[in-house]
Amino acid sequence: MAGEFGDDVWYVDLAPITDPELVPVAVARALALPDQPGRSTMDTLTRFVGDRQMLVVLDNCEHLLDASAALVTAVLAAAPGLTLMATSREPIGVAGELTWRVPSLSLADEAIELFTVRARHARPDFVVSDDNAAAVTEICRHLDGIPLAMSSPQPGCAQCR
């Protein structure tokens, strides 16, 4: 999709963020924006996105809904060419939000198949075997068979290395 956005596509992983005050900081870091003395992080963000044509993907918003909503509202008001896509287990709750429910995959086959495809991006020789089948199934179960969760690298996942 990068070709559809003249100013690129940016990914922001909010999973490790626990403090809602750090949501704008996480976005600024993902956009490689330096701190600007005398200017708030939100001001720096809104000035940067201004008239750019870009997509920002906010991943894992569910534990930071209010902070994510505040950020989305502020940057969209400042940037008519900005497109935001957020992943969350529940809607963020901002005006104009469109939601798509992504159903969980079957743990018996679809989730295992997607896991295998994604694991091969990290290890081309990866196969589900008798040695790792239980671990792969447990990972898919832990991720509730959610396709977006299974498509993201999972920190500390020995099966993904």
C-alpha positions in Angstrom: 0.0 0.0 0.0 3.0 2.3 0.3 2.5 3.4 -3.3 -0.9 4.8 -2.4 0.5 7.1 0.2 3.1 9.6 -1.1 4.6 10.1 2.3 4.8 6.4 3.2 3.2 4.0 5.6 4.1 4.1 9.3 3.6 1.4 11.9 3.2 2.1 15.6 3.2 -0.8 18.1 1.3 0.2 21.2 1.6 -3.2 22.9 4.5 -2.4 25.1 3.1 1.0 26.2 1.4 1.0 29.6 1.2 4.7 30.3 -1.5 6.5 28.3 0.6 9.7 28.3 3.2 7.9 26.2 0.9 7.2 23.2 1.9 10.4 21.4 5.6 9.7 22.2 5.3 6.2 20.7 3.9 7.7 17.5 6.6 10.4 17.4 9.3 7.8 17.8 7.8 5.6 15.1 7.8 8.6 12.8 11.4 9.3 13.8 10.6 12.8 15.0 13.1 14.4 17.3 12.1 16.1 20.5 11.6 19.8 20.0 12.3 22.0 23.0 9.4 24.3 23.9 6.9 22.2 21.8 4.7 19.4 23.1 4.9 16.0 21.4 1.4 16.4 20.2 2.2 19.7 18.6 5.3 18.2 16.9 3.1 15.4 15.6 0.3 17.6 14.2 2.8 19.9 12.5 4.6 16.9 11.0 1.5 15.2 9.6 0.0 18.5 8.4 -0.4 18.2 4.7 1.3 14.8 4.2 -0.4 11.9 2.4 0.4 9.0 4.7 -1.0 6.0 6.5 -0.3 5.4 10.2 -1.1 2.0 11.6 -1.7 2.0 15.4 -1.5 -1.6 16.5 -2.8 -2.9 19.8 -4.9 0.1 21.0 -7.3 -1.9 23.3 -5.5 -1.1 26.5 -5.1 2.6 25.7 -8.5 3.5 24.2 -8.9 7.0 25.6 -5.4 8.0 24.8 -5.6 6.5 21.3 -8.9 8.3 20.7 -7.4 11.6 21.8 -4.4 11.1 19.5 -6.6 10.1 16.5 -8.9 13.0 17.0 -6.1 15.5 17.2 -4.0 14.3 14.3 -6.9 13.8 12.0 -8.1 17.4 12.7 -4.7 18.6 11.7 -4.1 16.4 8.7 -6.7 15.9 6.0 -4.4 13.6 4.0 -3.7 11.3 6.9 -5.3 7.9 7.0 -5.2 6.0 10.3 -5.8 2.3 10.8 -6.1 1.0 14.3 -6.2 -2.5 15.6 -8.0 -3.2 18.8 -10.3 -5.7 20.3 -12.9 -3.0 20.7 -13.7 0.2 18.9 -11.8 3.3 19.9 -14.9 5.4 19.8 -14.1 8.4 17.7 -16.4 10.2 15.2 -16.3 8.7 11.8 -14.7 5.5 12.9 -15.4 2.5 10.8 -15.0 -0.9 12.4 -14.4 -4.3 10.9 -14.7 -7.4 13.0 -12.1 -9.9 12.1 -13.3 -13.3 13.2 -10.9 -15.8 14.9 -9.5 -18.6 12.8 -10.2 -22.2 13.5 -7.7 -23.5 16.0 -7.8 -26.9 14.4 -6.4 -25.8 11.0 -6.7 -22.2 9.8 -4.7 -20.7 12.7 -2.0 -23.3 12.4 -1.7 -22.7 8.7 -1.4 -18.9 9.1 1.1 -19.4 11.9 3.2 -21.6 9.6 3.1 -19.1 6.8 4.2 -16.2 9.1 6.9 -18.3 10.8 8.4 -19.1 7.4 9.0 -15.4 6.9 11.4 -15.6 9.8 12.6 -19.2 9.2 12.0 -20.4 5.6 12.6 -24.0 6.7 9.9 -23.9 9.4 7.5 -26.8 9.5 5.0 -27.9 12.1 6.4 -31.2 13.4 5.7 -33.7 16.3 8.4 -31.7 18.2 6.7 -28.3 18.0 3.0 -29.0 17.2 1.9 -28.7 20.8 3.7 -25.4 21.2 2.4 -24.0 17.9 -1.2 -25.0 18.9 -0.7 -23.4 22.3 0.5 -20.1 20.8 -2.5 -20.1 18.4 -4.8 -20.8 21.3 -3.1 -18.0 23.4 -3.7 -15.6 20.6 -7.3 -16.7 20.3 -6.8 -17.5 16.6 -6.9 -13.8 15.9 -5.3 -13.3 12.4 -3.8 -9.9 13.2 -2.2 -11.1 16.4 -0.8 -14.1 14.6 0.6 -11.9 11.8 2.7 -9.8 14.2 5.9 -11.0 15.6 5.4 -12.1 19.2 8.2 -11.0 21.5 10.0 -13.9 23.2 8.4 -16.5 21.0 10.9 -19.2 20.6 8.9 -20.8 17.8 9.1 -17.6 15.8 12.9 -17.4 15.9 
